[in-house]
Amino acid sequence: MKNAAKYSLVLVTAPDLKTARGLARATLKARLVACANLVPRVESHYWWLGKIETAAEVLIIFKTHETDLTEPSLRHSGSADAARRPGE
């Protein structure tokens, strides 16, 4: 298994289905992912501006080759403000 490919799942949330579909289509067109699964109506709990918040979001499960994770467009696609440390 010397040449075995390494694959990864990347979990991303989007605020709504329209945004999630746009992200899925853009990453597929750029051939950064092999597949994108959209899971609507996910309930998310997270820290935002020092408070715990709750929101309905769409979970996107991207299936990609491990080497594609180095692509800047896959690592950051926009509103990553929620990626702050808890309590910030």
Backbone torsions as a table, in degrees:
resi	resn	phi	psi	omega
1	MET	NA	33.9	-179.2
2	LYS	-62.3	-38.0	-177.1
3	ASN	-100.5	19.7	-178.7
4	ALA	-64.1	129.3	178.7
5	ALA	-73.4	148.8	177.6
6	LYS	-110.1	127.7	-178.1
7	TYR	-116.0	156.4	-178.4
8	SER	-137.3	153.6	170.0
9	LEU	-106.3	135.1	178.0
10	VAL	-120.1	122.9	-179.0
11	LEU	-100.7	127.2	-178.4
12	VAL	-135.9	144.3	173.3
13	THR	-111.1	148.8	177.3
14	ALA	-127.2	152.9	-176.6
15	PRO	-71.5	-22.3	-178.8
16	ASP	-157.4	169.9	-176.3
17	LEU	-65.4	-37.1	179.4
18	LYS	-61.3	-45.6	178.8
19	THR	-65.0	-43.5	-179.8
20	ALA	-61.6	-43.2	178.1
21	ARG	-62.8	-38.8	178.4
22	GLY	-64.4	-43.0	178.0
23	LEU	-65.1	-41.8	179.7
24	ALA	-62.3	-48.7	-178.7
25	ARG	-63.5	-43.0	-178.4
26	ALA	-63.4	-43.1	-179.7
27	THR	-71.2	-34.1	176.2
28	LEU	-67.7	-46.0	179.8
29	LYS	-61.0	-36.3	179.3
30	ALA	-79.8	-1.8	-179.2
31	ARG	57.7	34.4	175.8
32	LEU	-85.5	-22.4	179.5
33	VAL	-133.2	156.3	176.8
34	ALA	-91.6	-24.9	-174.6
35	CYS	-158.2	148.5	173.9
36	ALA	-135.8	120.5	177.0
37	ASN	-103.1	130.5	178.3
38	LEU	-105.0	126.6	-179.9
39	VAL	-118.7	99.1	-178.0
40	PRO	-74.6	164.3	175.0
41	ARG	60.7	44.1	173.3
42	VAL	-88.0	133.2	177.9
43	GLU	-93.7	117.5	-177.9
44	SER	-107.7	141.2	175.5
45	HIS	-123.8	129.7	-172.9
46	TYR	-158.5	163.5	174.1
47	TRP	-82.9	136.1	175.4
48	TRP	-148.2	117.7	179.0
49	LEU	50.8	46.1	174.9
50	GLY	82.2	2.6	-179.9
51	LYS	-127.5	153.2	173.8
52	ILE	-84.3	125.5	-178.5
53	GLU	-116.7	164.7	176.2
54	THR	-133.3	140.2	179.0
55	ALA	-152.3	151.7	171.3
56	ALA	-86.3	128.6	-178.4
57	GLU	-136.6	174.9	174.4
58	VAL	-111.4	125.6	176.7
59	LEU	-87.8	130.1	175.5
60	ILE	-111.3	125.7	175.6
61	ILE	-106.7	108.4	178.0
62	PHE	-93.7	135.2	175.1
63	LYS	-110.8	122.5	-173.0
64	THR	-145.8	164.9	174.3
65	HIS	-79.7	140.5	-175.7
66	GLU	-53.8	-36.3	-178.5
67	THR	-67.6	-24.4	179.1
68	ASP	-73.6	-11.7	179.4
69	LEU	-69.4	-12.2	179.0
70	THR	-84.4	-9.7	179.9
71	GLU	-67.5	124.4	-179.6
72	PRO	-56.6	-35.4	-177.9
73	SER	-68.8	-22.7	177.0
74	LEU	-85.5	-31.7	-179.0
75	ARG	-73.1	-31.7	-178.5
76	HIS	-144.6	113.9	-176.8
77	SER	-118.3	18.6	176.5
78	GLY	140.8	-117.1	-170.7
79	SER	-77.9	80.5	179.0
80	ALA	-98.9	22.8	-178.4
81	ASP	-60.6	-29.0	-177.8
82	ALA	-74.0	-5.3	-178.7
83	ALA	-81.8	16.0	177.4
84	ARG	-70.8	162.1	176.1
85	ARG	-67.9	149.5	179.6
86	PRO	-53.0	133.9	176.3
87	GLY	90.2	-5.5	-179.7
88	GLU	-76.2	NA	NA
